[in-house]
Amino acid sequence: MSLAPELLKILVCPKSKAPLEYHAGPPEVLVCRESKLVYRVDDGIPVMLIEEAEPLDESKYPPPSA
């Protein structure tokens, strides 16, 4: 399942307010490079709770190519 582009444009990290990177997965997640957190997406619904986020593992979610 993919998140709507309109939603991705307005979502920001609840901790840093930085933009999020969408990773289609599996697993489907939103990554914040600034706060180094990964937010899961359950059945197309982003779980944007800081206490539910996982620490960012750069080897698992590398930065997009420039």
C-alpha positions as CSV (number, residue, x, y, z in Angstrom):
1,M,0.0,0.0,0.0
2,S,1.3,3.5,-0.8
3,L,0.6,6.7,1.1
4,A,-1.1,9.5,-0.9
5,P,1.4,12.1,-2.3
6,E,-0.7,14.9,-0.7
7,L,-0.3,13.3,2.7
8,L,3.5,12.9,2.3
9,K,3.8,16.6,1.4
10,I,2.3,17.7,4.7
11,L,3.6,15.1,7.2
12,V,6.6,16.1,9.3
13,C,8.4,14.4,12.1
14,P,6.6,15.2,15.4
15,K,9.9,15.5,17.2
16,S,12.0,17.7,14.9
17,K,9.3,19.0,12.5
18,A,11.7,18.0,9.6
19,P,10.4,16.4,6.4
20,L,10.0,12.6,6.2
21,E,11.3,10.1,3.6
22,Y,8.9,7.5,2.5
23,H,10.2,3.9,2.2
24,A,7.7,1.6,0.5
25,G,9.2,-1.4,2.2
26,P,8.5,-4.0,3.3
27,P,8.1,-2.8,5.9
28,E,6.4,0.5,4.9
29,V,8.0,3.3,7.0
30,L,8.6,7.0,7.2
31,V,12.2,8.1,8.1
32,C,13.3,11.3,9.7
33,R,17.1,11.9,9.1
34,E,17.2,14.8,11.5
35,S,15.9,13.1,14.6
36,K,17.1,9.7,13.4
37,L,13.8,8.0,13.9
38,V,11.7,5.6,11.9
39,Y,7.9,5.7,12.0
40,R,6.0,2.6,10.9
41,V,3.0,2.6,8.6
42,D,0.2,0.2,9.6
43,D,-2.3,-0.7,6.9
44,G,-1.6,2.7,5.2
45,I,-1.8,4.7,8.4
46,P,1.4,6.4,9.6
47,V,2.0,5.9,13.4
48,M,3.4,9.3,14.2
49,L,4.0,8.7,17.9
50,I,7.6,9.5,19.1
51,E,7.4,6.8,21.7
52,E,6.4,4.2,19.0
53,A,9.3,5.2,16.7
54,E,12.4,3.1,16.3
55,P,16.0,4.4,16.1
56,L,17.2,4.9,12.5
57,D,19.5,2.1,11.1
58,E,21.3,3.7,8.1
59,S,22.2,0.3,6.7
60,K,18.5,-0.7,6.7
61,Y,17.2,2.7,5.3
62,P,20.1,4.3,3.4
63,P,19.7,7.9,2.2
64,P,18.2,8.4,-1.2
65,S,20.7,8.7,-4.1
66,A,21.3,12.3,-5.2
